[in-house]
Amino acid sequence: MTTFSLFARRCLLAATAATVATLCAPACAQQVVSGRPALSPAPQASAPAQAETLPAPVDLRQRYPKESISSVETADKAIADVKSERKAIEARFKAEERRCYRQEFFANKCRDQAKEQRRLALNQVREVQIEAERYRRHAAVVKRDSALEKKRAQEPAEAQSRAASAAAHAGKMDAKQQEMQRRQQTLESQRGKRESVYTEKLRKAEERQRKVAEKKAKKEEQRRKKAQAQADKDKPPAPPEKINPTRQ
């Protein structure tokens, strides 16, 4: 192949590239200026497939305008939408990246444009996420301060209630202590009475035993005397005393 042929082929390729860039420039510029998360248009043959499989871009800034989040429920919903849209952005970026790899020309430029579209889309959802998280932090601080204020307002009443409860408890304890002392005194009095009754019974029993013993001893003495008298009565008379001649 001659040098002229090579030069002519290079010129033809350059002209083709310039033509493609000129055709793509308006659409890409419109996407970058608008800040929409839509990516570079895919070939006509793959457009229906992408429309069926990829989620459509969502303008969260339009759904949640600046300073429009005014409740915890809205903030939670916004954060959930941010998570969902971030996944959709990544899915669209992966699909666009695969489309760029299939291009014969300007694949790197196509990927750069896809990355830029992803960056703009992520910045958009990040703004909504920052505002929602800021409101949730603010709501948490307000809730905490309200709880502290309520607690401080309740402290005097709670202190008075605790004092009244303590006084009532002390009164109950005093009454209980007095009742215990009264019962103790009653028990001691009953114990003293029982001891007195037992002592009296013991004294009477000892007295009865003493009388029985005395009566028995008296009867025994009478029986002994009677037996002695009977023995003396039944005793034979003593023989007469013999006179000793030597004593005369």
C-alpha positions in Angstrom: 0.0 0.0 0.0 1.4 3.4 -1.0 2.1 6.3 1.3 -0.7 8.3 -0.4 -3.2 5.5 0.3 -2.3 5.4 4.0 -2.6 9.2 4.2 -6.0 9.1 2.5 -7.3 6.4 4.8 -6.2 8.3 7.9 -7.9 11.4 6.6 -11.1 9.4 6.0 -11.1 8.0 9.6 -10.5 11.5 11.0 -13.4 12.9 9.0 -15.7 10.1 10.2 -14.7 10.6 13.8 -15.3 14.4 13.5 -18.7 13.8 12.0 -19.7 11.4 14.9 -18.5 13.8 17.5 -20.4 16.6 15.9 -23.6 14.5 16.0 -23.2 13.4 19.6 -22.1 16.7 21.0 -25.6 18.4 21.3 -27.2 15.4 23.1 -24.3 15.0 25.5 -24.1 18.7 26.2 -27.8 18.8 26.9 -27.5 16.0 29.4 -24.6 17.6 31.2 -26.3 21.0 31.4 -29.6 19.7 32.7 -28.0 17.6 35.4 -30.3 14.7 34.7 -29.0 11.2 35.5 -29.8 10.0 32.0 -26.8 8.6 30.2 -25.7 8.7 26.6 -28.3 7.3 24.2 -27.8 3.7 23.3 -28.1 2.4 19.8 -31.6 2.1 18.5 -31.5 -1.7 18.5 -30.7 -1.9 22.3 -33.0 1.0 23.4 -36.2 -1.2 23.9 -34.2 -3.7 25.9 -32.8 -1.0 28.2 -36.2 0.6 28.7 -37.5 -2.8 29.9 -34.7 -3.7 32.2 -33.3 -0.4 33.6 -35.3 1.8 36.0 -36.1 5.3 34.7 -34.2 8.2 36.2 -35.9 10.0 39.1 -35.4 13.7 39.9 -35.2 13.6 43.7 -34.6 17.3 43.8 -37.9 17.9 42.2 -39.6 15.4 44.5 -37.9 16.9 47.5 -37.3 20.6 46.8 -34.8 22.4 49.0 -36.0 22.9 52.6 -39.2 20.9 51.9 -38.4 18.1 54.3 -40.3 19.1 57.5 -41.0 15.8 59.2 -39.2 12.7 60.3 -41.4 10.6 58.2 -40.6 12.6 55.1 -36.9 12.4 55.9 -37.0 8.7 56.3 -38.9 8.4 53.0 -36.3 10.6 51.3 -33.4 8.5 52.5 -35.1 5.4 51.3 -35.6 7.0 47.9 -32.0 8.0 47.9 -30.8 4.5 48.5 -33.1 3.2 45.7 -32.1 5.8 43.2 -28.4 5.3 44.0 -28.7 1.6 43.1 -30.6 2.6 39.9 -27.8 5.1 39.0 -25.2 2.4 39.4 -27.2 0.0 37.3 -27.6 2.5 34.5 -23.9 3.3 34.7 -22.9 -0.3 34.4 -25.3 -0.7 31.4 -23.9 2.4 29.7 -20.3 1.3 30.4 -21.0 -2.1 28.7 -22.5 -0.2 25.7 -19.3 2.0 25.5 -17.2 -1.1 25.4 -19.1 -2.3 22.4 -18.4 0.9 20.4 -15.7 0.8 17.8 -14.8 4.4 18.2 -14.6 6.9 21.1 -15.0 4.2 23.8 -13.0 6.1 26.3 -14.9 9.3 25.7 -18.1 7.4 26.1 -17.0 6.0 29.4 -16.0 9.5 30.6 -19.4 10.8 29.7 -21.0 8.0 31.5 -18.9 8.7 34.6 -19.8 12.3 34.5 -23.5 11.5 34.2 -23.1 9.2 37.2 -21.3 11.9 39.2 -24.0 14.5 38.5 -26.8 12.1 39.4 -25.0 11.1 42.6 -24.5 14.7 43.5 -28.2 15.3 43.1 -29.3 12.5 45.4 -26.5 13.3 47.8 -28.0 16.8 48.3 -31.4 15.2 49.2 -29.7 12.8 51.5 -27.7 15.5 53.3 -30.9 17.6 53.8 -32.8 14.6 55.1 -30.1 13.5 57.5 -29.7 17.0 58.7 -33.4 17.2 59.5 -33.3 13.9 61.3 -30.4 15.1 63.5 -32.3 18.3 64.1 -35.5 16.4 65.0 -33.5 14.1 67.4 -32.0 17.2 69.1 -35.4 18.8 69.5 -36.8 15.6 70.8 -34.0 15.2 73.3 -34.3 18.8 74.5 -38.0 18.5 74.8 -37.6 15.3 76.9 -35.0 17.1 79.1 -37.3 20.1 79.5 -40.2 17.9 80.4 -38.0 16.0 82.9 -36.8 19.2 84.5 -40.4 20.4 84.7 -41.5 17.2 86.4 -38.6 17.2 88.9 -40.3 19.4 91.6 -43.5 17.4 91.4 -41.5 14.1 91.4 -39.5 15.4 94.4 -42.7 16.3 96.2 -44.2 13.0 95.4 -41.1 11.2 96.6 -41.1 13.2 99.9 -44.8 12.4 100.4 -44.1 8.8 99.6 -41.2 8.7 102.0 -43.3 10.4 104.8 -46.1 7.9 104.2 -43.6 5.0 104.3 -42.1 6.4 107.5 -45.6 6.7 109.1 -46.4 3.1 108.1 -43.1 1.9 109.6 -43.7 3.8 112.8 -47.2 2.3 113.0 -45.8 -1.1 112.3 -43.1 -0.7 115.0 -45.7 0.4 117.5 -47.9 -2.5 116.6 -45.0 -4.9 117.1 -44.1 -3.3 120.5 -47.8 -3.7 121.6 -47.8 -7.3 120.5 -44.5 -7.9 122.3 -45.9 -6.3 125.5 -49.0 -8.4 125.2 -47.0 -11.6 124.7 -44.8 -10.7 127.7 -47.9 -10.0 129.8 -49.4 -13.3 128.8 -46.1 -15.1 129.4 -46.0 -13.5 132.9 -49.5 -14.6 133.7 -48.8 -18.1 132.5 -45.6 -18.2 134.6 -47.6 -17.0 137.6 -50.3 -19.6 137.1 -47.7 -22.3 136.7 -45.8 -21.2 139.8 -49.1 -21.2 141.8 -49.9 -24.7 140.5 -46.4 -25.9 141.4 -46.7 -24.4 144.9 -50.1 -26.0 145.4 -48.8 -29.3 144.2 -45.8 -29.1 146.5 -48.2 -28.2 149.4 -50.3 -31.2 148.6 -47.3 -33.4 148.5 -46.1 -32.0 151.8 -49.5 -32.5 153.5 -49.7 -36.1 152.1 -46.2 -36.7 153.4 -47.0 -35.3 156.8 -50.2 -37.3 157.0 -48.4 -40.4 155.9 -45.7 -39.8 158.5 -48.3 -39.2 161.2 -50.1 -42.4 160.3 -46.8 -44.2 160.3 -45.9 -42.8 163.8 -49.3 -43.7 165.1 -48.9 -47.2 163.7 -45.5 -47.5 165.2 -46.7 -46.3 168.6 -49.6 -48.6 168.5 -47.4 -51.5 167.5 -45.0 -50.6 170.3 -47.9 -50.4 172.8 -49.1 -53.7 171.7 -45.7 -55.2 171.9 -45.3 -53.8 175.4 -48.6 -55.2 176.4 -47.8 -58.6 175.0 -44.4 -58.7 176.6 -44.3 -61.3 179.5 -43.6 -60.0 183.0 -40.0 -60.0 184.1 -39.0 -62.8 186.5 -38.5 -61.8 190.2 -35.1 -60.6 191.1 -33.0 -63.1 193.0 -31.5 -62.0 196.3 -27.8 -62.4 196.5 -26.8 -63.7 200.0 -23.6 -62.1 199.8 -25.1 -58.7 199.7 -27.0 -59.2 203.0 
